[in-house]
Amino acid sequence: MVMKKEIMQTRTKVISLSALVLAAVVFGMILAGSLDFTRTAAADPSAAPATAAPAVAALPAARATGVGLPSFADIAERAMPAVVSIRSTEIIQPSERRGGMNRFFGDGTPFQPFFGPERRQGAEEEEQKEQSGGTGFLIEADGFILTNNHVIDGADKVEVTVGETDVYKAKVVGRDPATDLALLKIEGPKPFPTLALGDSDRIRVGEWVMAIGDPLQFEKTVTVGVVSGKGRAPHLSAVTSSFENLIQTDAAINFGNSGGPLVNVAGEVIGINTAISRMAQNIGFAVPINLARRLIPQLKEGKVVRGFLGIQIGPIEAEVQESLGLKSRDGALVQSVEKGMPAEKAGLRHEDVIVRVDDKPVKNNRDLIDYVSGRRPGTKVTITFIRAGQEKTTVATLETRREEGETPAQEPAADENREKIGISVDDLTSALRKRYSIGPEIEGVLLTHVKNVSAAADAGLREGDVLQEVNSKPVASVVQFRSELKKAGDARFARFYVYRALPRPANFIAAVRLKD
């Protein structure tokens, strides 16, 4: 009886264990099905029935559409050695203080360059040694470095750190404020590590990119994002506005990133980080590397010289297309033509629509600007345009584009009186008229800068004012203005007849002290 009882207990345990295992298997199958685990299972096609093959094959195919992330660590490891830290030092006199990082972009702009922390302030009555930080990257093994112009603008000394500790004195070889680019050169053990330049024309919105730089002095910081947009013109400053064709990215960038590389997943530079928007999160802009690539030969020569037509152009809106009877909105609409400039000499006038320059079709303003500015002064270009529904051609000989605020070579040096009263003046161009809301009927010279502490400021003058007369003598150019100011001789005051466009057009007389 004891033996029989033990056998029955053993059978009971086996049955219970079997039931428990079976329940566990069923529960596991239900759970696995609910969590979709079966989708990752691999199947041997040879073992499956022929009718089941298509269904089994479809599952891995669906998984294959997922996009894997690139190895950002590998990209950073390859790029880091060629990224350099830049420290610029400028000696500032008390009367020349220009407001730190806002000197390039201006206090009124919503954009900021990626400088380092605010420059150090010393005693107000003493000269100051002001420093700012930025980033750059080596593009040639013999020491050529690409960065932003605003990183080194006005610097008396520029130092570059390669790697962790190697510091070199850098020479500013060439700079181009219009595109905010600068080329530096260092001398040392060669070859230096370099970064390959990619093709910014081939990038697509949504592509992965990496920004490398020294934000807030945290050297060699890496952030990752995507290309958020192309062909952006955010109007960073009056100096750059004509040539802005920037890459937008959401890769996090901060102060100190100026001049650093924006690289693609192949580790190639496709942009130079330039500015951020202070009004948004992660809206940054970079100069396309193809633009820099075209300018490097001229930067090596010390200065970028551009061809110039002397016209103000605009896009062709739907209303303009209809009113002019145009077949399409392709082309660049001539809004105004500067007197005495190549376009006027070639017979162009407002309301002409430029559709081709030489053999290059002009689809929009950017096509015309890029082509003309890429030609040397003295080059003859054939311009095809539409006027009153008829296609016409003309030939223009390009002149040298004078950047905003640049003094023409033929003009005399600034005289002592002009320096003392604390102003900078420029001829009225189409671009300046547009910027300061000055109509084509207004003649005179434009005040592009008025020192805060100066005789001009005391007299109520400010940037954007137009000086139309000096001591009752009309002036229409900087040359005339300086000539009339010199005639003031030993007089204590100069009398200016001033036009101010904003907030509403008005004229007034300002007496500016020349001598105490």
C-alpha atoms as one frame of an Amber mdcrd trajectory, in Angstrom:
protein
   0.000   0.000   0.000   2.842   2.333   0.760   4.446   1.648  -2.620   1.159
   2.215  -4.450   0.587   5.479  -2.623   4.054   6.771  -3.549   3.512   5.888
  -7.225   0.205   7.795  -7.247   1.849  10.856  -5.624   4.633  10.783  -8.238
   2.095  10.644 -11.098   0.210  13.534  -9.561   3.398  15.625  -9.401   4.275
  14.819 -13.021   0.805  15.753 -14.210   0.885  18.987 -12.202   4.332  19.865
 -13.508   3.271  19.117 -17.079   0.215  21.313 -16.692   2.342  24.081 -15.248
   4.834  23.891 -18.141   2.023  23.849 -20.700   0.374  26.892 -19.087   3.701
  28.719 -19.044   4.261  28.021 -22.747   0.775  29.228 -23.675   1.165  32.363
 -21.530   4.563  33.024 -23.049   3.166  32.776 -26.581   0.353  35.171 -25.697
   2.752  37.619 -24.046   5.223  37.430 -26.929   2.489  38.095 -29.433   1.228
  41.113 -27.525   4.764  42.642 -27.370   5.485  42.006 -31.071   8.595  39.977
 -30.246   7.854  37.556 -33.061   8.645  40.255 -35.657  12.338  40.015 -34.828
  12.504  36.237 -35.165  14.598  34.844 -38.015  13.244  32.082 -40.233  15.043
  29.653 -42.503  13.358  30.079 -45.904  14.335  26.561 -46.917  12.432  25.095
 -43.972   9.245  27.070 -44.597   6.440  25.916 -46.887   6.463  27.597 -50.325
   3.143  29.296 -49.656   4.489  30.937 -46.484   7.652  32.399 -48.031   6.251
  35.790 -49.133   4.797  36.552 -45.700   8.008  35.635 -43.885  10.148  37.679
 -46.305   7.989  40.767 -45.802   8.806  41.065 -42.107  12.576  41.687 -42.395
  11.940  44.034 -45.338   9.745  46.237 -43.155  12.481  46.392 -40.531  15.088
  47.340 -43.157  13.446  50.710 -43.754  14.712  51.976 -40.374  17.633  54.459
 -40.638  20.638  53.754 -38.451  22.540  56.629 -36.836  26.078  57.310 -38.042
  28.967  56.890 -35.638  29.302  60.453 -34.381  32.215  59.409 -32.190  34.175
  58.317 -35.270  33.363  61.591 -37.073  34.469  63.666 -34.093  37.651  61.635
 -33.631  38.682  62.254 -37.247  37.784  65.958 -37.257  39.006  67.122 -33.840
  42.768  67.359 -34.555  42.223  69.938 -37.334  39.898  72.197 -35.300  41.765
  75.069 -33.627  41.019  77.612 -30.909  41.524  81.286 -31.782  42.234  84.097
 -29.326  42.315  87.671 -30.665  43.585  90.636 -28.674  42.799  94.268 -29.415
  44.100  97.386 -27.694  41.163  99.770 -27.244  41.486 103.431 -26.314  38.749
 104.787 -23.991  37.231 106.884 -26.810  37.223 103.938 -29.233  35.233 101.398
 -27.231  32.853  99.642 -29.600  30.613  97.473 -27.507  32.212  94.048 -27.490
  30.598  91.297 -29.527  27.832  93.498 -30.927  30.264  95.605 -32.971  29.795
  93.319 -35.996  26.097  92.521 -35.893  24.881  95.709 -34.223  22.820  96.221
 -31.103  19.502  96.170 -32.968  19.858  92.794 -34.688  18.279  89.610 -33.283
  21.382  87.666 -34.284  24.676  87.117 -32.503  28.051  85.839 -33.616  29.590
  82.990 -31.673  32.203  84.977 -29.759  33.484  83.836 -26.415  32.383  85.439
 -23.132  32.029  89.222 -22.960  35.299  91.006 -23.246  36.992  92.124 -20.028
  36.442  95.723 -18.979  39.192  97.764 -17.348  39.401 101.230 -15.942  37.321
 103.620 -17.994  40.080 106.218 -18.255  42.775 103.750 -19.420  43.384 101.870
 -22.633  42.145  98.297 -22.504  43.401  94.978 -23.712  40.212  93.319 -24.957
  40.153  89.652 -25.907  37.630  87.494 -27.706  37.590  83.827 -28.567  36.545
  81.868 -31.579  37.192  78.733 -33.567  38.786  77.846 -36.884  39.982  74.799
 -38.803  43.049  73.892 -40.816  42.413  73.466 -44.537  46.001  73.017 -45.756
  48.862  71.113 -44.179  51.201  74.123 -44.370  49.112  76.058 -41.839  46.243
  77.858 -43.604  43.207  78.262 -41.324  39.665  79.282 -42.238  37.525  81.215
 -39.742  35.060  84.123 -39.489  36.113  87.690 -40.143  34.364  88.939 -37.009
  36.558  86.648 -34.878  39.717  88.596 -35.828  38.279  91.949 -36.949  40.356
  94.784 -35.491  42.688  92.448 -33.613  46.245  93.590 -32.869  47.340  90.021
 -32.095  45.893  86.633 -33.045  46.947  83.365 -31.418  45.917  79.874 -32.447
  45.967  76.726 -30.326  46.385  73.451 -32.205  45.659  70.322 -30.203  45.747
  70.688 -26.435  48.788  72.903 -25.852  50.522  74.035 -29.071  50.070  77.803
 -29.384  51.106  79.704 -32.534  51.070  83.368 -33.487  48.812  83.690 -36.527
  49.028  86.097 -39.451  45.798  87.421 -40.966  46.389  86.680 -44.659  43.079
  87.929 -46.025  39.596  88.841 -44.892  36.232  89.456 -46.505  33.650  91.264
 -44.335  30.909  90.781 -46.956  30.889  87.008 -46.420  32.352  87.124 -42.879
  35.338  84.988 -43.859  39.001  85.255 -42.934  42.114  83.253 -43.786  44.909
  82.869 -41.232  48.386  81.341 -41.512  50.543  79.746 -38.834  54.138  78.529
 -39.066  55.298  75.404 -37.269  56.104  71.706 -37.623  54.459  70.379 -40.760
  52.299  68.788 -41.877  49.403  70.091 -39.783  46.225  67.963 -39.620  43.528
  69.165 -42.019  39.820  68.801 -42.682  38.500  67.851 -46.109  36.112  70.304
 -47.753  32.790  68.860 -48.883  30.206  70.069 -51.397  27.628  72.357 -49.777
  25.580  72.485 -52.992  24.713  68.805 -52.579  23.467  68.883 -48.997  19.796
  68.206 -48.364  17.483  69.483 -45.681  17.291  66.851 -42.933  20.851  65.544
 -43.306  22.867  64.927 -40.145  25.561  67.493 -39.355  28.002  68.077 -36.514
  29.194  71.443 -35.166  32.602  71.596 -33.488  33.985  74.562 -31.576  34.852
  76.212 -28.282  31.543  77.454 -26.830  32.066  79.428 -23.617  35.728  78.313
 -23.643  34.807  74.623 -23.380  37.298  73.538 -26.011  36.457  71.004 -28.702
  32.772  70.711 -27.899  30.703  68.577 -30.284  26.975  68.959 -30.953  24.804
  67.166 -33.473  21.703  68.141 -35.442  20.425  68.362 -38.981  20.429  70.793
 -41.872  17.267  72.764 -41.133  17.236  74.899 -44.274  19.261  76.228 -47.200
  19.622  79.572 -48.945  18.755  81.591 -45.846  19.225  85.376 -45.833  18.565
  86.419 -42.200  20.076  89.926 -42.672  22.753  89.504 -40.032  24.237  92.923
 -40.789  24.303  95.634 -43.450  27.797  94.481 -44.438  26.780  90.873 -45.175
  23.199  91.313 -46.377  23.987  91.335 -50.117  25.791  87.996 -49.977  23.877
  85.976 -47.390  23.026  82.533 -48.728  23.430  80.584 -45.509  22.867  77.067
 -44.234  20.458  76.836 -41.294  21.062  74.136 -38.693  19.673  73.057 -35.333
  22.992  71.603 -34.131  23.402  73.399 -30.804  25.939  76.214 -31.088  26.884
  78.929 -28.632  29.274  81.816 -28.032  32.769  80.782 -29.027  31.701  78.608
 -31.980  32.370  81.365 -34.535  34.481  80.071 -37.391  34.162  76.421 -36.414
  33.328  73.709 -38.946  29.921  72.262 -39.674  30.681  68.757 -40.943  28.641
  66.046 -42.629  28.594  62.325 -41.766  31.654  61.794 -43.969  33.621  64.213
 -41.789  33.775  66.841 -44.577  33.242  70.542 -43.894  30.057  71.819 -45.506
  29.810  75.135 -43.618  31.483  77.634 -41.298  29.395  78.400 -38.190  28.665
  82.128 -38.138  25.640  83.284 -36.130  22.654  82.277 -34.028  19.256  83.778
 -33.483  18.736  85.133 -29.988  14.971  84.925 -30.490  14.720  81.158 -30.922
  16.133  77.822 -29.808  18.746  76.162 -31.993  18.449  78.337 -35.061  22.010
  78.767 -36.257  23.580  79.770 -39.550  26.723  78.731 -41.400  28.502  80.086
 -44.482  28.432  77.384 -47.212  31.885  75.912 -47.788  31.542  76.205 -51.585
  31.403  79.983 -51.219  34.559  79.920 -49.087  36.249  77.571 -51.545  35.708
  80.077 -54.386  37.154  82.922 -52.318  40.221  81.172 -50.870  42.499  82.067
 -53.845  41.630  85.772 -53.428  41.926  85.581 -49.640  45.467  84.281 -50.141
  46.148  87.443 -52.150  44.995  89.545 -49.204  41.615  90.857 -50.327  38.494
  89.803 -52.179  37.692  92.020 -55.175  34.267  91.715 -56.780  32.706  92.799
 -60.013  29.947  95.416 -59.783  27.047  96.433 -62.029  25.556  99.196 -59.897
  21.919  98.109 -59.760  19.371  97.340 -57.076  17.443  94.163 -57.875  14.450
  92.377 -56.402  12.388  89.202 -56.854   9.559  89.019 -59.363   6.327  88.800
 -57.406   3.115  87.514 -58.983   1.706  91.033 -59.263   4.828  92.275 -61.035
   4.764  89.306 -63.394   1.183  90.092 -64.393   1.673  93.841 -64.720   4.784
  93.427 -66.896   3.235  90.618 -68.939   6.048  88.167 -68.125   5.735  84.507
 -69.073   7.349  83.351 -65.816   8.766  84.660 -62.564  12.314  83.679 -63.500
  14.816  86.523 -63.548  15.962  89.501 -61.498  13.900  92.685 -61.538  15.932
  95.885 -61.848  14.497  98.264 -59.261  16.990 101.103 -59.662  20.209 101.920
 -61.524  23.050 103.969 -60.043  24.219 106.937 -62.041  27.538 106.520 -63.792
  27.772 102.822 -62.969  28.241  99.968 -65.516  24.536  99.092 -65.701  23.560
 102.647 -66.610  26.375 102.873 -69.147  25.096  99.638 -70.703  21.603 101.114
 -71.029  19.792  99.188 -68.297  16.968 100.912 -66.456  14.383 100.170 -63.790
  11.689  97.604 -64.673  14.085  95.652 -66.894  14.135  91.937 -66.044  17.535
  90.273 -66.357  17.122  86.652 -67.457  20.673  85.700 -68.488  24.234  86.862
 -67.921  26.700  85.461 -70.452  25.611  81.816 -70.801  24.178  81.476 -67.289
  20.382  81.609 -66.875  19.234  83.938 -64.106  16.424  82.259 -62.193  16.556
  84.612 -59.208  18.540  87.415 -57.581  21.093  85.031 -56.113  22.099  83.732
 -59.547  22.907  87.252 -60.765  24.679  88.366 -57.580  26.849  85.258 -57.393
  27.847  85.408 -61.057  28.677  89.100 -61.209  30.480  89.196 -57.861  32.503
  86.184 -58.951  33.943  88.060 -61.949  36.949  90.348 -61.801  36.533  94.117
 -62.309  37.112  94.998 -65.966  35.352  91.853 -67.180  32.816  92.354 -69.966
  29.553  90.485 -69.441  26.676  90.045 -71.861  23.332  90.738 -70.206  20.066
  89.459 -71.638  16.963  91.234 -70.351  13.282  91.700 -71.062  11.872  95.188
 -71.609   8.263  95.816 -72.604   7.861  92.159 -73.549  10.883  92.145 -75.858
  14.142  90.299 -75.204  17.215  92.482 -75.598  20.961  92.183 -74.962  23.665
  94.594 -73.883  27.290  94.419 -72.753  28.514  95.887 -69.463  32.082  96.295
 -68.226  32.181  95.485 -64.533  33.748  97.882 -62.076  35.069  97.215 -58.567
  32.456  96.759 -55.911  33.067  99.119 -53.022  32.010  97.589 -49.738  29.817
  99.610 -47.431  31.876 102.090 -45.418  35.009 101.556 -47.538  36.804 104.705
 -48.634  37.406 104.861 -52.405  41.065 104.925 -53.396  40.753 108.247 -55.202
  39.347 110.066 -52.186  41.675 112.112 -49.970  42.402 110.986 -46.432  40.040
 112.114 -43.720  40.786 115.628 -42.565  41.326 116.730 -38.994  37.992 118.539
 -38.679  35.993 115.478 -39.758  37.812 113.308 -37.246  37.258 115.806 -34.467
  33.518 116.138 -34.923  33.212 112.342 -34.684  31.438 111.127 -37.810  31.880
 108.661 -40.655  30.232 109.443 -43.978  29.566 107.557 -47.201  28.100 108.220
 -50.620  24.426 107.339 -50.990  24.149 104.011 -52.823  21.002 102.062 -53.655
  21.716  99.610 -50.864  22.177 102.376 -48.292  19.041 104.185 -49.473  17.054
 100.994 -48.998  18.538 100.314 -45.580  17.856 103.805 -44.209  14.564 104.459
 -46.081  15.996 107.332 -48.108  14.250 108.136 -51.386  16.047 108.561 -54.739
  15.274 112.289 -54.760  17.444 112.984 -51.713  21.012 114.165 -52.413  23.850
 114.413 -49.935  26.198 112.202 -47.916  25.076 109.626 -45.370  26.198 109.519
 -41.757  27.147 105.870 -41.257  28.484 106.375 -37.720  28.367 109.063 -35.026
  30.550 108.705 -31.951  28.599 108.810 -28.718  30.948 111.378 -27.233  31.531
 113.913 -30.016  30.604 117.340 -31.291  28.277 115.736 -33.850  26.377 113.852
 -31.149  26.116 117.039 -29.089  24.505 118.718 -32.115  21.875 115.964 -32.325
  23.221 114.146 -35.374  22.844 110.396 -35.605  23.449 107.448 -37.908  21.194
 107.535 -40.983  21.075 111.326 -41.269  21.871 112.829 -44.689  24.065 115.944
 -44.782  22.797 117.929 -47.767  24.649 121.209 -47.264  27.797 122.419 -45.509
  27.681 126.158 -44.717  24.918 126.640 -47.326  26.904 124.802 -50.042  25.188
 121.689 -51.499  27.177 118.459 -51.274  26.388 115.324 -53.267  29.459 113.208
 -52.551  32.013 112.508 -49.858  34.635 114.347 -51.897  32.463 117.501 -52.022
  31.631 117.204 -48.332  35.279 117.085 -47.323  36.164 119.920 -49.637  33.491
 122.206 -48.178  34.389 121.230 -44.625  38.017 122.178 -45.242  36.874 125.607
 -46.388  35.550 126.223 -42.896  39.124 127.066 -41.982  39.411 128.532 -38.471
  35.665 128.824 -37.920  34.393 127.500 -34.597  31.278 125.927 -36.134  30.192
 124.184 -39.318  26.548 124.510 -40.294  24.909 121.397 -41.738  21.558 121.197
 -43.492  20.309 117.741 -42.494  17.643 115.388 -43.819  16.257 112.710 -41.475
  13.961 110.033 -42.914  12.667 108.433 -39.708  10.344 108.463 -37.857   8.985
 110.874 -40.479  10.852 112.850 -43.167  12.167 116.171 -41.892  14.948 118.715
 -42.490  16.780 120.723 -39.858  19.921 122.780 -39.337  22.701 121.539 -37.055
  25.630 123.693 -35.960  28.567 121.431 -35.122  31.475 122.738 -33.073  34.842
 122.474 -34.810  36.970 124.208 -32.183  36.595 125.024 -28.511
